[in-house]
Amino acid sequence: PNAAGIFYQHNEEALLLLHGLPPLPTDQAYQLWLIPAEGAPASAGLLTVESTDINPQQVNLPIDALAYRAVGISVEPPGGSPAPTGDIVLLGERT
């Protein structure tokens, strides 16, 4: 999609600002992933997107996943998935 996001982190808390990400039908959900340099991505929870305007998301990060190299958002079933199964719609590397 024509979307963008900014991810701010402080210890185990983060703020994610999304813009342009369209709301999904009720049979899908956006899920946030912390992606390490090696190994499997760790879920950082489901995201609520109600409009394509700016959507702030407060996120509590799993402490065992703080050594991530990238952040991704995928489309998943409504309750989420243990690993990404749907399309990755946003992806950004940690700087």
Buried (B, 14 or more C-beta within 10 A) or exposed (E): EEBEBEBEBEEEEBEBEBBBBEEBEEEEBBBBBBBBEEEEBBBBBBBEBEEBEEBEBEBEBEEEBEEBEBBBBBBBEEEBBEEBEBEEBBEBEEE
